[in-house]
Amino acid sequence: MGTIQIQFSAYEGNTAWTFPMKDSELDSRLGAIGLGSAGDIPVANVGWPEGLRVLNGLSVNADELNFLAKSIERFDDSEYDQFLAAVSIEKSPDLERLINLSFNINHYTVIRDVSDLAGIGEYHLMNIRGSLSKTELETIDFAKVGRDLLSSGKGVPTEYGLLFENEEVPFQQVYDGTTFPPYLYRGNEVAVVNMHYHGKTDYLYLPEEDISIEKALKRLGAPCLSDCTMDMEIFNCPDKCWQDGLENNFEIAGLRETNYLAEVLARPNIDLYKLQCVTDYAVVVTGEEIKKLADHLDDFIVIKGAETLADVGEYITQHEIGYEVGENMPDFVDYSKLGEFIMQEREGEFMGGCFVCMEESSYYTQIMGEKPHTKKMEGI
């Protein structure tokens, strides 16, 4: 609901763009019209929402417009009305002001239906306080609160309803025109990295695109990552072992290696148990190496609970075409011998609670460029 559609002037075709979009896509589009990643864009018309047509005729910063679109995407219907109603009374709104408005919607109350005084009162108090206790819900005269609000004479008519500015809720300037305020919007963020430089802070939401990291550096005015101090907060990592891996990568290898690992952990339906077994098997620790393994996870077999070669042989007969055993044949199969063959031919290894090897016709060296266990042998 919170997307922004813009048509730009002065370009052939005047194509409409819908925000938000990935930084890489935005950069590519800006480059295609000769603006580059730092260019301001002239707004011919805001197709949606109509309430942002105050931007028509202005030149706006593409990154700011993209961030505003991310910010208002989270709104429900009432919050959306609050935001657009507040925009409608602004005399000369620019994107800095609009971004700040999007983070201060509880500074305003919008009333559409003036007939339900109790509903108005409860909605207004919830809006300015954020929540109400059970006792407050039972004891407050919400009809009186609603009546007092409507009779205050401070309501400003807008097409979205009667707008009241809640003076008891301070308006906070969260955006100063340089670094964006913290905000999670994608839903798949694994970790948040706070980047500090010369008293300013910007935020990365791992996994991030490389261009997003470069844009954050530019907003900070920092020459490179090594000039920044950084700290990380794990936000959404479902496995303690991998959480430790993220923290270790961040402390030892730095942001970019951690970003590789975060990209893996953010993948939908990733089998983290299998990935951990394969990572132990390969004896790798860096984010880039783990990403390679994750990209080829289907090239590995992990037999959970396998402790003997016979376990391996039996698993293969049950799961691979060409090794099937008929109903009357199990007593005549040497599962241990088959397991030994699989171990030798497919570079298998028992890893403590499981057995790991390559799928048939898959080769470790094609994935990682070296034989498995090379690092382990070098360390002996």
Sequence and secondary structure as in RCSB ss.txt:
>XXXX:A:sequence
MGTIQIQFSAYEGNTAWTFPMKDSELDSRLGAIGLGSAGDIPVANVGWPEGLRVLNGLSVNADELNFLAKSIERF
DDSEYDQFLAAVSIEKSPDLERLINLSFNINHYTVIRDVSDLAGIGEYHLMNIRGSLSKTELETIDFAKVGRDLL
SSGKGVPTEYGLLFENEEVPFQQVYDGTTFPPYLYRGNEVAVVNMHYHGKTDYLYLPEEDISIEKALKRLGAPCL
SDCTMDMEIFNCPDKCWQDGLENNFEIAGLRETNYLAEVLARPNIDLYKLQCVTDYAVVVTGEEIKKLADHLDDF
IVIKGAETLADVGEYITQHEIGYEVGENMPDFVDYSKLGEFIMQEREGEFMGGCFVCMEESSYYTQIMGEKPHTK
KMEGI
>XXXX:A:secstr
   EEEEESSSTT  EEEE   HHHHHHHHHHTT  TT EEEEEEEEE GGGGGGTT EEEHHHHHHHHHHHTT 
 HHHHHHHHHHHHT SS  HHHHHHHHT GGGEEEES  S HHHHHHHHHHHHHS   HHHHHH  HHHHHHHHH
TTS  EEETTEEEEE TTS       SSS      SS   EEEEEEETTEEEEEEES  HHHHHHHHHHHT SSG
GGSEEEEEE S S HHHHHHHHHHHHHT HHHHHHHHHHHTSTT  HHHHHHHHHHHT  SHHHHHHHHHTGGGE
EEEET  SHHHHHHHHHHHSTT    TT GGG  HHHHHHHHHHHTT EE SSEEEEE TT  HHHHHSS TTHH
HHHT 
